[in-house]
Structures are given as structure tokens and as C-alpha cells.
Amino acid sequence: MIFTAVPLAGAYTIDLEPYSDERGWFARFYSKDEFEKIGHSKEWVQLNHSVSYRKGTLRGMHFQHSPYKEIKMVRCIAGAIYDVIVDLRRDSPTFLQWFGIELSAENKKMLYIPEGFAHGFQTLADNTALIYHHTEFYTPKAEAGLRYDDPAFSIRWPLPVTVISERDAAHPFTDKNFKGI
């Protein structure tokens, strides 16, 4: 695995290093000792799999409040997404900045998202599937979100939104007094 720091403090893209032969390919996408080199020491406690049927589907921008803040690692295993994170850590040098990257089954990239970030994505193909690793259990009482089209962030999504849940469309806009999480 190749870890590459992104412009937001503590976040990384992870490139797999597949071994290929006539059977296909094989790659490791987690190794405790390699993740410890970037400071990751928490246990992955929950793995999720999502499928979005239509290109342009938007999910996000989700996060959990303390004490349930979570580290996430996202990998696209079918299709492609534009994955976006927003740094909500009030003491971070990259507070309220966002970063986006294409993750696809073809490019085999993953995104490592530290605690204190909002996360969302837009599908770039029909029938797109993701695998997520989480260091905290889903906790409904701690769940929150930000608007995907909040002018405070001006995220540049690549496509018009074709499908979004009522819940995600109803997330609040931030205001000038937003202090982060």
C-alpha cells in the first residue's frame, strides 16, 4: 500500500499495489503495522457495504459527534464515485476546507478519513458499490450532517444530483458562528 497525504491534515489516499498473474490480481488493503506508520491505532469495529443504483446519486455529508467521532476508510469496489471530505475540527489548520477525489473499482484507490470530518460522495456510474471501515459503531443519537450544497464550503460536485435522500437534502447549512465538532 502507498499512503499519500492529501491537503487536509491527517487524511490520506491509499493506493493498492496489486500483484497480477494469469488468474487475476491480489492486493492487501489493510495491514495493522502499515497503518500504525500513519498514526492509526484504533480498531475497525464496523464494516459497511453500500450500493447506489443511479449515476449522480449523492450521499452525505455525514459525521458523528463526540464521543462517537469515527475514522473511516472508503473503497469503491464497483463503478466510481467522487468522494468528498470536509475538515470540521475547530483546532485544525485545515478547518472548514474540503477535499475531493475520484475512487473507482478501476483505480483501486481508497480514502482514509480522520475523526472530525464530514464525508459524502456522488456516484459517477450506475450500480456503484462501496465498502466502508469504521472505528466507531453507528450511533443514531450522535449522527449529524451538513448540506452538500452549503455555500460555506462551495463543494464542486461533478454532476447534477439525480437522487438524494430526504434526510441528506434537509441537513442544515452552517452559519457564520459554526464552531466545528
Buried (B, 14 or more C-beta within 10 A) or exposed (E): BEBEEBEBBBBBBBBBEEEEEEEEEEEEEBEEEBBEEBEBEEEBEEEEEEEBEEBBBBBBBBBBBEEBBBBBBBBBBEBBBBBBBBBBBEEBEBBBBBBBBBBBBEBBBBBBBBBBBBBBBBBBBEEBBBBBBBBBEBEEEBEBBBBBBBEBBEBEBEEEBBBBEEEBEEBEEBEEEBEEB
